[in-house]
Amino acid sequence: MTMSSQNADVLAQGLKPRHVRMLSIAGVIGAGLFVGSGHAIAEAGPAVLLAYIAAGALVVLIMRMLAEMAIASPDSGSFSSYADKSLGRWAGFTIGWLYWWFWVLVIPLEANAAGTILHSWFPQVEIWEYTLAITTFLTVTNLFSVKNYGEFEFWFALLKVVAIVAFLIAGSLAIMGLMPGSSTKGISNLYATQGFMPNGISAVLAAILTTMFSFMGTEIVTIAAAESREPKKQITQATNSVIWRITLFYLLSIFIVVALVPWNTPSLMKAGSYQTAMEMMNVPYARQIVDVVVLIAVCSCLNSALYTASRMLYSLSRRQDAPAAASRTTRSGTPWVAVIASTAAAFLAVICNYLAPAAVFEFLLASSGAIALLVYLVIAASHLVLRKKREACGETLSYRMWLFPGLTWATMTFIVGILIAMLFNPQHRPEIIATGLLTLAVLVTSRIVHHKRSACKNEEANEEALALRS
């Protein structure tokens, strides 16, 4: 693997339209939909649909704002670069490193989930061996070219889409009473078990906090599109499709689950929503089918985590907010140092889990808990500033956010409201505190780094001035 010179360290445009298109369709589908949604249903009952609608609406608005900025200026650093341009170096530095940290933690978590599933099938191999093998394999494939990432993600995404469509068809037949052998039908479970909102509006608000993080990853398409030949076209198509994607994959599938399964069914928490619904429809080998789909979903998420973390680190390096080595690429345009550094950081997190006290790793996990909301808040704030700057310069935008600036302000207010709700919710308070402490540490680091850089530049300028005078 021959490395390019530092001056030529640019990313290749190796992603094909079908790669970006499939990434945009299924990139948001993770294990949270197949398994984690069961916790949200048990928390809010059938009214969990309202929580998914609220969370989905927020993602649609954020993606619209991000797309406006990305189409005007495609960049692998995405919202971190836009925060840099609009709010200042401190904002781009802080949100870029926080986002990198979020995906670095996802790598070992998803690898461990995949290893656990494989260990349940072949127990003679230890979980950590599966985890190491999967992570190493995907790291190596990511090192060769962005096309490898796109190709793996294309097939991962296609399989996820096929699985969901099959579930939607089976669930729809069961609701209509046409599913052979199904022990459940109709939609009476939406209201028959203590009503549509059995635990009140406070449970729905709490479920919003749970469902919010299921959508993290939608924004990856704006990062990936920068490595395609037609980034503006790809981002436009992906953003225009986000409404039907969320409606089809999340709202409709969750509707089928809460229609067919009583919300207080114990297995929703243990086995997950999809497996529980399929077992009630008497689908043969329901557990094994869901295990395969979840394995595909976590490998897809792991693959995307490796890609996204490396591209954010590369972008930070190009802006001199990370070590210069992280911007080095191979001849095929892959940021190999950023890929290896991100994977190494993930393995360090795993080592902390084994060697450090449990509280340390729990804090590390909690520190990523509110990063998604901070990312959304920074996207909205950056959009507010950049739109006004572009309008002041008379720039014509080909893609625009709706009802600006009112809807942007409303989105920011909603996000702040969620953060405050998390602070007063005992379940989510540790996440807010840990994320707040991490953010503060990154902010302080940002000030120190930029202060030192400014001092070095001033010193160099003074030396040049003295040299000219002499």
Secondary structure by P-SEA (a helix, b strand, c coil): ccccccccccccccccaaaaaaaaacccccccccccaaaaaaaccccaaaaaaaaaaaaaaaaaaaaaaaaacccccaaaaaaaacccaaaaaaaaaaaaaaaaaaaaaaaaaaaaaaaaacccccaaaaaaaaaaaaaaaaaccaaaaaaaaaaaaaaaaaaaaaaaaaaaaaaaccccccccccccccccccccccccaaaaaaaaaaacccccccaaaaaaaaacccaaaaaaaaaaaaaaaaaaccaaaaaaaaacccccccccccccaaaaaaaaacccaaaaaaaaaaaaaaaaaaaaaaaaaaaaaaaaaaacccccccccccccccaaaaaaaaaaaaaaaaaaaccccaaaaaaaaaaacaaaaaaaaaaaaaaaaaaaaaaaacccccccccccaaaaaaaaaaaaaaaaaaaacccaaaaaaaaaaaaaaaaaaaaaaaaaaaaaaaaaaaaaaaaaac
